[in-house]
Amino acid sequence: MQMHLAALPQPPYPIEEIRKTIDKTEYMFYHQNMSAYLERLAALSANMSLEPAEDADCTLLSGDQRLSQRQEKALNVSHALLPNGQRIVLLKTLLTSACERNCYYCPFRAGRDFRRASLQPDEMAKAFMTMYRAGVVQGMFLSSGVAGGSLRTQDQILATAEILRLKMHYEGYLHLKLMPGAEYAQVERAMQLADRVSLNLEAPNSDRLALLAPGKVFIEELLQPLRWADEIRRKQPAHLAWKGRWPSLTTQFVVGAVGDKDVEILATTANLHRQVRLGRAYFSAFHPIADTPFEDRPAVSPLRQLRLYQASFLLRDYGFQFEELPFEADGDLPIQADPKLIWAQRNLSEAPLEINRAERRDLLRLPGIGPKSAEAILRARKKGKLRNAEDLRHIGVNPARALPYILLDGHRPAQQLAFQLGG
């Protein structure tokens, strides 16, 4: 059974603090090489900020902040939000930072001059379980550089998961990365062992991928394993999966390194939601890394990343169709405001929505109204009409952002609210 989370500072966790924490428990001598494992884990996790946090919610770090977090002698962890609402502390790491691929943006690319590190599957499992049992971390996201081919690398990831699940009886959260070109049987085994499975598309289509990561093949290597993963979920019984439920699927895009447009990225995201029931798309604003072919390219604003997240949530959670997203003529989203607000300005300013008659799908299109607020409005309407902004506040709905775009019992409420607030 996992212990309570140790009292550590905010991540990244200094290795010396981890040692002190583990030393207070019976697990310090779980393996005689634990200190060496921690050193290698710190090196392996140093550039994992390229992988967004599992609970990325439009407040991701800028490039400068990311760089400042790559501290030596520290372990990179992040906070993850699970589907049940629980937050956990997640170790994000690689089996190896050696990589034979030459992706032009990537800190692990072949030929880049930096200190590489590796752990064998049993070493990774022992190191993680020592920290888990000591309460330092609560889950793991395991990826890897490609060393010895994608299939061998995938086997190493799966071997680590099997040691954790079958030999060490770990029942906690495990996110496994699929390698480019993984075979069907490997995808199937990952689906049986993980809580979440992901494969980074990196680019929205073959043409962009050729500019970003020329050694990868978009359809066969990247998209096909995601299709297999969903096929497994659709066709195989759930009792074959870990804890009797199939894992969610995610992917990630590198944004803005090769001229890609928001319209391309979100078109692919929308298709993935339909075709493979993608659980989440992550977006990583490009920032240059020294000693890569793209080291002189400008960093992409984190604000663009923010707008992509907001738009992707509209597609996934708010009933918007791709064609309804408010793209500019150049193919990008407006940067000055979130896309839901832009859509409301263009569609509801002259035709406000009557709160007392609107369906749930239309309520969700109002700025500031999410699923909980929409449900609260629908429940309140069964008891009587909502006549003013105070009625909305009384049922727990903050109407401030929606006011320019709604009617309450046939009247615009904006001036009434301003009077009530003394504005």
Secondary structure, 3 states (H helix, E strand, C coil): CCCCCCCCCCCCEEHHHHHHHHHCCCCCCCCCCHHHHHHHHHHHHCCHHHCCCCCCCCCCCCHHHHHHHCCCCEECEEEEECCCCCEEEEEEEECECCCCCCCCCCCCCCCCCCCCCECCHHHHHHHHHHHHHCCCCCEEEEECCCCCCHHHHHHHHHHHHHHHHHHCCCCCEEEEECCCCCCHHHHHHHHHHCCEEECCCECCCHHHHHHHCCCCCHHHHHHHHHHHHHHHHHHCCHHHCHHHCCCEEEEEEEECCCCCCHHHHHHHHHHHHHHCCCCEEEEEECCCCCCCCCCCCCCCCHHHHHHHHHHHHHHHHCCCCHHHCCCCCCCCCCCCCCHHHHHHHHHCCCCCEECCCCCHHHHCCCCCCCHHHHHHHHHHHCCCCCCCHHHHHHCCCCCCCCHHHEEECCECCHHHHHHHCCC
